[in-house]
Amino acid sequence: MELAGKIFLGAFTLIFACIIAGFISAWWETRQRDKDKKG
């Protein structure tokens, strides 16, 4: 059970990190686009 819990936690952390990275990259892209529009 201990090992399964660690594996589950590791997988969950990895997925969560991917989601966070996606949000940050999307936010950064829109931010850069807004900066380009303003000149």
mmCIF file of the N, C-alpha and C atoms, coordinates in Angstrom:
data_MODEL
# 
_entry.id   MODEL 
# 
loop_
_atom_site.group_PDB 
_atom_site.id 
_atom_site.type_symbol 
_atom_site.label_atom_id 
_atom_site.label_alt_id 
_atom_site.label_comp_id 
_atom_site.label_asym_id 
_atom_site.label_entity_id 
_atom_site.label_seq_id 
_atom_site.pdbx_PDB_ins_code 
_atom_site.Cartn_x 
_atom_site.Cartn_y 
_atom_site.Cartn_z 
_atom_site.occupancy 
_atom_site.B_iso_or_equiv 
_atom_site.pdbx_formal_charge 
_atom_site.auth_seq_id 
_atom_site.auth_comp_id 
_atom_site.auth_asym_id 
_atom_site.auth_atom_id 
_atom_site.pdbx_PDB_model_num 
ATOM 1   N N  . MET A 1 1  ? 0.838  -1.208 0.000   1.00 0.00 ? 1  MET A N  1 
ATOM 2   C CA . MET A 1 1  ? 0.000  0.000  0.000   1.00 0.00 ? 1  MET A CA 1 
ATOM 3   C C  . MET A 1 1  ? 0.874  1.258  0.000   1.00 0.00 ? 1  MET A C  1 
ATOM 4   N N  . GLU A 1 2  ? 1.957  1.215  0.739   1.00 0.00 ? 2  GLU A N  1 
ATOM 5   C CA . GLU A 1 2  ? 2.856  2.373  0.813   1.00 0.00 ? 2  GLU A CA 1 
ATOM 6   C C  . GLU A 1 2  ? 3.416  2.710  -0.570  1.00 0.00 ? 2  GLU A C  1 
ATOM 7   N N  . LEU A 1 3  ? 3.872  1.679  -1.289  1.00 0.00 ? 3  LEU A N  1 
ATOM 8   C CA . LEU A 1 3  ? 4.453  1.880  -2.616  1.00 0.00 ? 3  LEU A CA 1 
ATOM 9   C C  . LEU A 1 3  ? 3.390  2.402  -3.590  1.00 0.00 ? 3  LEU A C  1 
ATOM 10  N N  . ALA A 1 4  ? 2.203  1.805  -3.545  1.00 0.00 ? 4  ALA A N  1 
ATOM 11  C CA . ALA A 1 4  ? 1.118  2.239  -4.431  1.00 0.00 ? 4  ALA A CA 1 
ATOM 12  C C  . ALA A 1 4  ? 0.770  3.710  -4.164  1.00 0.00 ? 4  ALA A C  1 
ATOM 13  N N  . GLY A 1 5  ? 0.767  4.083  -2.891  1.00 0.00 ? 5  GLY A N  1 
ATOM 14  C CA . GLY A 1 5  ? 0.471  5.467  -2.532  1.00 0.00 ? 5  GLY A CA 1 
ATOM 15  C C  . GLY A 1 5  ? 1.512  6.415  -3.092  1.00 0.00 ? 5  GLY A C  1 
ATOM 16  N N  . LYS A 1 6  ? 2.782  6.006  -3.015  1.00 0.00 ? 6  LYS A N  1 
ATOM 17  C CA . LYS A 1 6  ? 3.868  6.853  -3.539  1.00 0.00 ? 6  LYS A CA 1 
ATOM 18  C C  . LYS A 1 6  ? 3.752  6.992  -5.055  1.00 0.00 ? 6  LYS A C  1 
ATOM 19  N N  . ILE A 1 7  ? 3.434  5.889  -5.723  1.00 0.00 ? 7  ILE A N  1 
ATOM 20  C CA . ILE A 1 7  ? 3.302  5.917  -7.186  1.00 0.00 ? 7  ILE A CA 1 
ATOM 21  C C  . ILE A 1 7  ? 2.143  6.836  -7.579  1.00 0.00 ? 7  ILE A C  1 
ATOM 22  N N  . PHE A 1 8  ? 1.010  6.685  -6.878  1.00 0.00 ? 8  PHE A N  1 
ATOM 23  C CA . PHE A 1 8  ? -0.164 7.508  -7.161  1.00 0.00 ? 8  PHE A CA 1 
ATOM 24  C C  . PHE A 1 8  ? 0.147  8.980  -6.938  1.00 0.00 ? 8  PHE A C  1 
ATOM 25  N N  . LEU A 1 9  ? 0.813  9.276  -5.838  1.00 0.00 ? 9  LEU A N  1 
ATOM 26  C CA . LEU A 1 9  ? 1.158  10.654 -5.515  1.00 0.00 ? 9  LEU A CA 1 
ATOM 27  C C  . LEU A 1 9  ? 2.108  11.226 -6.570  1.00 0.00 ? 9  LEU A C  1 
ATOM 28  N N  . GLY A 1 10 ? 3.074  10.412 -6.994  1.00 0.00 ? 10 GLY A N  1 
ATOM 29  C CA . GLY A 1 10 ? 4.019  10.846 -8.018  1.00 0.00 ? 10 GLY A CA 1 
ATOM 30  C C  . GLY A 1 10 ? 3.321  11.157 -9.336  1.00 0.00 ? 10 GLY A C  1 
ATOM 31  N N  . ALA A 1 11 ? 2.400  10.261 -9.732  1.00 0.00 ? 11 ALA A N  1 
ATOM 32  C CA . ALA A 1 11 ? 1.676  10.462 -10.992 1.00 0.00 ? 11 ALA A CA 1 
ATOM 33  C C  . ALA A 1 11 ? 0.799  11.705 -10.900 1.00 0.00 ? 11 ALA A C  1 
ATOM 34  N N  . PHE A 1 12 ? 0.112  11.872 -9.755  1.00 0.00 ? 12 PHE A N  1 
ATOM 35  C CA . PHE A 1 12 ? -0.762 13.026 -9.549  1.00 0.00 ? 12 PHE A CA 1 
ATOM 36  C C  . PHE A 1 12 ? 0.044  14.323 -9.599  1.00 0.00 ? 12 PHE A C  1 
ATOM 37  N N  . THR A 1 13 ? 1.210  14.324 -8.956  1.00 0.00 ? 13 THR A N  1 
ATOM 38  C CA . THR A 1 13 ? 2.074  15.508 -8.941  1.00 0.00 ? 13 THR A CA 1 
ATOM 39  C C  . THR A 1 13 ? 2.532  15.850 -10.356 1.00 0.00 ? 13 THR A C  1 
ATOM 40  N N  . LEU A 1 14 ? 2.875  14.812 -11.132 1.00 0.00 ? 14 LEU A N  1 
ATOM 41  C CA . LEU A 1 14 ? 3.352  15.006 -12.503 1.00 0.00 ? 14 LEU A CA 1 
ATOM 42  C C  . LEU A 1 14 ? 2.243  15.631 -13.356 1.00 0.00 ? 14 LEU A C  1 
ATOM 43  N N  . ILE A 1 15 ? 1.026  15.084 -13.246 1.00 0.00 ? 15 ILE A N  1 
ATOM 44  C CA . ILE A 1 15 ? -0.110 15.603 -14.009 1.00 0.00 ? 15 ILE A CA 1 
ATOM 45  C C  . ILE A 1 15 ? -0.399 17.051 -13.597 1.00 0.00 ? 15 ILE A C  1 
ATOM 46  N N  . PHE A 1 16 ? -0.404 17.289 -12.284 1.00 0.00 ? 16 PHE A N  1 
ATOM 47  C CA . PHE A 1 16 ? -0.668 18.629 -11.758 1.00 0.00 ? 16 PHE A CA 1 
ATOM 48  C C  . PHE A 1 16 ? 0.371  19.625 -12.283 1.00 0.00 ? 16 PHE A C  1 
ATOM 49  N N  . ALA A 1 17 ? 1.652  19.207 -12.285 1.00 0.00 ? 17 ALA A N  1 
ATOM 50  C CA . ALA A 1 17 ? 2.729  20.070 -12.770 1.00 0.00 ? 17 ALA A CA 1 
ATOM 51  C C  . ALA A 1 17 ? 2.531  20.396 -14.249 1.00 0.00 ? 17 ALA A C  1 
ATOM 52  N N  . CYS A 1 18 ? 2.085  19.403 -15.032 1.00 0.00 ? 18 CYS A N  1 
ATOM 53  C CA . CYS A 1 18 ? 1.854  19.616 -16.464 1.00 0.00 ? 18 CYS A CA 1 
ATOM 54  C C  . CYS A 1 18 ? 0.737  20.629 -16.673 1.00 0.00 ? 18 CYS A C  1 
ATOM 55  N N  . ILE A 1 19 ? -0.330 20.508 -15.877 1.00 0.00 ? 19 ILE A N  1 
ATOM 56  C CA . ILE A 1 19 ? -1.458 21.433 -15.986 1.00 0.00 ? 19 ILE A CA 1 
ATOM 57  C C  . ILE A 1 19 ? -1.011 22.855 -15.637 1.00 0.00 ? 19 ILE A C  1 
ATOM 58  N N  . ILE A 1 20 ? -0.261 22.982 -14.545 1.00 0.00 ? 20 ILE A N  1 
ATOM 59  C CA . ILE A 1 20 ? 0.227  24.301 -14.112 1.00 0.00 ? 20 ILE A CA 1 
ATOM 60  C C  . ILE A 1 20 ? 1.126  24.909 -15.192 1.00 0.00 ? 20 ILE A C  1 
ATOM 61  N N  . ALA A 1 21 ? 2.025  24.095 -15.752 1.00 0.00 ? 21 ALA A N  1 
ATOM 62  C CA . ALA A 1 21 ? 2.932  24.576 -16.797 1.00 0.00 ? 21 ALA A CA 1 
ATOM 63  C C  . ALA A 1 21 ? 2.139  25.046 -18.019 1.00 0.00 ? 21 ALA A C  1 
ATOM 64  N N  . GLY A 1 22 ? 1.081  24.307 -18.361 1.00 0.00 ? 22 GLY A N  1 
ATOM 65  C CA . GLY A 1 22 ? 0.245  24.687 -19.497 1.00 0.00 ? 22 GLY A CA 1 
ATOM 66  C C  . GLY A 1 22 ? -0.428 26.030 -19.266 1.00 0.00 ? 22 GLY A C  1 
ATOM 67  N N  . PHE A 1 23 ? -0.967 26.202 -18.049 1.00 0.00 ? 23 PHE A N  1 
ATOM 68  C CA . PHE A 1 23 ? -1.627 27.471 -17.706 1.00 0.00 ? 23 PHE A CA 1 
ATOM 69  C C  . PHE A 1 23 ? -0.633 28.628 -17.778 1.00 0.00 ? 23 PHE A C  1 
ATOM 70  N N  . ILE A 1 24 ? 0.563  28.434 -17.228 1.00 0.00 ? 24 ILE A N  1 
ATOM 71  C CA . ILE A 1 24 ? 1.574  29.495 -17.202 1.00 0.00 ? 24 ILE A CA 1 
ATOM 72  C C  . ILE A 1 24 ? 2.000  29.865 -18.624 1.00 0.00 ? 24 ILE A C  1 
ATOM 73  N N  . SER A 1 25 ? 2.232  28.850 -19.475 1.00 0.00 ? 25 SER A N  1 
ATOM 74  C CA . SER A 1 25 ? 2.675  29.127 -20.847 1.00 0.00 ? 25 SER A CA 1 
ATOM 75  C C  . SER A 1 25 ? 1.573  29.852 -21.631 1.00 0.00 ? 25 SER A C  1 
ATOM 76  N N  . ALA A 1 26 ? 0.321  29.441 -21.406 1.00 0.00 ? 26 ALA A N  1 
ATOM 77  C CA . ALA A 1 26 ? -0.795 30.095 -22.099 1.00 0.00 ? 26 ALA A CA 1 
ATOM 78  C C  . ALA A 1 26 ? -0.920 31.548 -21.647 1.00 0.00 ? 26 ALA A C  1 
ATOM 79  N N  . TRP A 1 27 ? -0.798 31.766 -20.327 1.00 0.00 ? 27 TRP A N  1 
ATOM 80  C CA . TRP A 1 27 ? -0.884 33.118 -19.780 1.00 0.00 ? 27 TRP A CA 1 
ATOM 81  C C  . TRP A 1 27 ? 0.268  33.982 -20.300 1.00 0.00 ? 27 TRP A C  1 
ATOM 82  N N  . TRP A 1 28 ? 1.464  33.400 -20.361 1.00 0.00 ? 28 TRP A N  1 
ATOM 83  C CA . TRP A 1 28 ? 2.639  34.137 -20.830 1.00 0.00 ? 28 TRP A CA 1 
ATOM 84  C C  . TRP A 1 28 ? 2.477  34.535 -22.287 1.00 0.00 ? 28 TRP A C  1 
ATOM 85  N N  . GLU A 1 29 ? 1.911  33.593 -23.095 1.00 0.00 ? 29 GLU A N  1 
ATOM 86  C CA . GLU A 1 29 ? 1.705  33.864 -24.518 1.00 0.00 ? 29 GLU A CA 1 
ATOM 87  C C  . GLU A 1 29 ? 0.748  35.029 -24.715 1.00 0.00 ? 29 GLU A C  1 
ATOM 88  N N  . THR A 1 30 ? -0.378 35.020 -24.003 1.00 0.00 ? 30 THR A N  1 
ATOM 89  C CA . THR A 1 30 ? -1.349 36.106 -24.140 1.00 0.00 ? 30 THR A CA 1 
ATOM 90  C C  . THR A 1 30 ? -0.736 37.419 -23.665 1.00 0.00 ? 30 THR A C  1 
ATOM 91  N N  . ARG A 1 31 ? 0.068  37.351 -22.635 1.00 0.00 ? 31 ARG A N  1 
ATOM 92  C CA . ARG A 1 31 ? 0.714  38.557 -22.111 1.00 0.00 ? 31 ARG A CA 1 
ATOM 93  C C  . ARG A 1 31 ? 1.653  39.149 -23.158 1.00 0.00 ? 31 ARG A C  1 
ATOM 94  N N  . GLN A 1 32 ? 2.446  38.283 -23.788 1.00 0.00 ? 32 GLN A N  1 
ATOM 95  C CA . GLN A 1 32 ? 3.382  38.750 -24.812 1.00 0.00 ? 32 GLN A CA 1 
ATOM 96  C C  . GLN A 1 32 ? 2.621  39.329 -26.009 1.00 0.00 ? 32 GLN A C  1 
ATOM 97  N N  . ARG A 1 33 ? 1.489  38.713 -26.356 1.00 0.00 ? 33 ARG A N  1 
ATOM 98  C CA . ARG A 1 33 ? 0.682  39.171 -27.474 1.00 0.00 ? 33 ARG A CA 1 
ATOM 99  C C  . ARG A 1 33 ? 0.116  40.561 -27.186 1.00 0.00 ? 33 ARG A C  1 
ATOM 100 N N  . ASP A 1 34 ? -0.348 40.761 -25.957 1.00 0.00 ? 34 ASP A N  1 
ATOM 101 C CA . ASP A 1 34 ? -0.886 42.066 -25.569 1.00 0.00 ? 34 ASP A CA 1 
ATOM 102 C C  . ASP A 1 34 ? 0.206  43.141 -25.644 1.00 0.00 ? 34 ASP A C  1 
ATOM 103 N N  . LYS A 1 35 ? 1.411  42.754 -25.254 1.00 0.00 ? 35 LYS A N  1 
ATOM 104 C CA . LYS A 1 35 ? 2.534  43.695 -25.276 1.00 0.00 ? 35 LYS A CA 1 
ATOM 105 C C  . LYS A 1 35 ? 2.850  44.095 -26.723 1.00 0.00 ? 35 LYS A C  1 
ATOM 106 N N  . ASP A 1 36 ? 2.773  43.102 -27.635 1.00 0.00 ? 36 ASP A N  1 
ATOM 107 C CA . ASP A 1 36 ? 3.045  43.372 -29.051 1.00 0.00 ? 36 ASP A CA 1 
ATOM 108 C C  . ASP A 1 36 ? 1.981  44.305 -29.644 1.00 0.00 ? 36 ASP A C  1 
ATOM 109 N N  . LYS A 1 37 ? 0.724  44.120 -29.247 1.00 0.00 ? 37 LYS A N  1 
ATOM 110 C CA . LYS A 1 37 ? -0.378 44.954 -29.753 1.00 0.00 ? 37 LYS A CA 1 
ATOM 111 C C  . LYS A 1 37 ? -0.162 46.413 -29.367 1.00 0.00 ? 37 LYS A C  1 
ATOM 112 N N  . LYS A 1 38 ? 0.245  46.637 -28.117 1.00 0.00 ? 38 LYS A N  1 
ATOM 113 C CA . LYS A 1 38 ? 0.445  48.004 -27.625 1.00 0.00 ? 38 LYS A CA 1 
ATOM 114 C C  . LYS A 1 38 ? 1.658  48.667 -28.280 1.00 0.00 ? 38 LYS A C  1 
ATOM 115 N N  . GLY A 1 39 ? 2.597  47.853 -28.742 1.00 0.00 ? 39 GLY A N  1 
ATOM 116 C CA . GLY A 1 39 ? 3.766  48.397 -29.406 1.00 0.00 ? 39 GLY A CA 1 
ATOM 117 C C  . GLY A 1 39 ? 4.817  48.662 -28.391 1.00 0.00 ? 39 GLY A C  1 
# 
